[in-house]
Amino acid sequence: AARDGHKAVVQLLLETGKGNADSKDKNGRTPLFLAVQNGHEAVIRLLLERGKVNADSKGNDGLTPLVLAIQNGHEPI
């Protein structure tokens, strides 16, 4: 949901406790990483404000969401 920018779905998962906002995929990327990678600002804000995420979490490649945002040209994020 975070990767595809589905804010309402992410919000529902957070509110119901059915989603782990800090879970990692096989590449060590969290929902925050996936939202950053695809430039979904509304989902990013939601995760940071309500998701209890570790914004400094590193993927298997050693990158943080902030570094990934810069690399992908999403500086406003």
WOGILIN-V338362 format. One record per backbone hydrogen bond with DSSP energy under -1.0 kcal/mol. NH is the residue of the N-H (numbers start at 0). CO is the residue of the C=O. Records with the same first field share a line. If there is no record, write none. Layout:
NH = CO  CO
This chain:
5 = 0
6 = 4
9 = 5
10 = 6
11 = 7
12 = 8
13 = 9
14 = 10
15 = 11
17 = 12
18 = 12
22 = 19
24 = 28
27 = 24
33 = 29
34 = 30
35 = 31
36 = 32
37 = 33
38 = 35
39 = 34
40 = 38
43 = 39
44 = 40
45 = 41
46 = 42
47 = 43
48 = 44
49 = 45
50 = 46
56 = 53
58 = 62
59 = 26
61 = 58
67 = 63
68 = 64
69 = 65
70 = 66
71 = 67
72 = 69
73 = 68
76 = 73
